[in-house]
Amino acid sequence: MKVIDLNPLAKFNSQRPHRELLFDSPNLRMLNFNFEPGQELPVHSHPADSEVALYILEGEGVFTGGAEEIPAPAGTMQIMPVSQPHGIRAVTRLRLLVIIAPTL
């Protein structure tokens, strides 16, 4: 069992999004991203048979990569195959939890 306190991970960098690997196994990968306003995770995809969940812990952003941008306030989660284009842009300071299963 592993317990992770996400609160101390609220680290920000004005030059680029802050990224931390929280957990990694063959079945599950979890990452924490923290964005300053305007920073983004560019639209991308992966040629794999996995699923990805993007969960907004704090702040407000916009999910990108689909036919239209989708508002992403705190508490919102987007789930999709990793082969589908996905990304996010921060409107305010934003904390994001990324869950990938199985790992890439």
N, C-alpha and C positions, 0 to 999 in steps of 0.2 A: 504494500500500500504506500502511496505517496500523497502527501498533503501539500498543497501549494497556496501560499498567501499571495494573492495578486496585488494587494495594496502597496507593498514596498516597491513594486515593479513600475510605478508611475514615474519613469525617467524620460525626459524629453531632450531632444537635440535640435537646435535651430538650423543645423546644416542638412540633416537627413533624418528620416524616421528612425526611432530607436527600436531595435529588434532583439528579442531574447528567446532562445529555445528553452521551453519549459519541460518538455518530456519528449522522448523519442524511443520508439520500439518498432518492431516490424509491423505492428498492427495499428499504432496510433502515434501521431505527432501533434504537439501543441506548441504554438508560438504566441508571444505577446508582442504587439506592435504599438508604439505610441507616436502620434503625429501632432505636429504643430499645425495651425490653420494653413491651408494651401498645400501641405505635403500630401503625397499620395503613394499608393501601391499601384503602379501602372497596370493597365489591363494586360492580362496574360492568360495562358492556359498551359496545361501539361498533358503530354500524350500518355496517360495512365488510366487505369480502371479503378479510380479512387473517388471518394467524395470529400468535399471541403465545406466547412461551416465557418462563416465570418460573423462573430458576435460582438456587437458594440457594447463595451463595458461602461463607457463614459464619453460624453461629448456628443457631437453631431457631425455626420458626414453624408456622403452620397455614394451609393453603390454604383459602379460603372461597369461597362462591358456588355450590357444587354442592348436591346433596341432603344431603350430610354434609360435615363438616370433615375434611380430610386432613392428617395430620402432615407437616411439611416440614423435615426435618433438612438440614444441609449436604450438598451433593452431589445433592440432589433437584431434578428439573425437571418442571414441569407445562406441557403444550403443548395449545393449544386455538384454535378460531376466536375472534377478538376479539369476535364477536357473542354469544358464550356468557358468562354472568355469571362474573366472576373477581375475586379479591382475596386479600389475605394479612394475617395478624396476627402480630406478633412475640411470641414467648414469651421469648426472650433477645435480646441485641443481635443484629441480623440484617443481613446484607448481601445484596442481591438484584440480579441482573442481569436486565433485561427486554429481550427481543429481539422486534421486530415486523417482519413482512415480508409483503407490501410495506407501506410506511408508510401511516398513516391520512391 
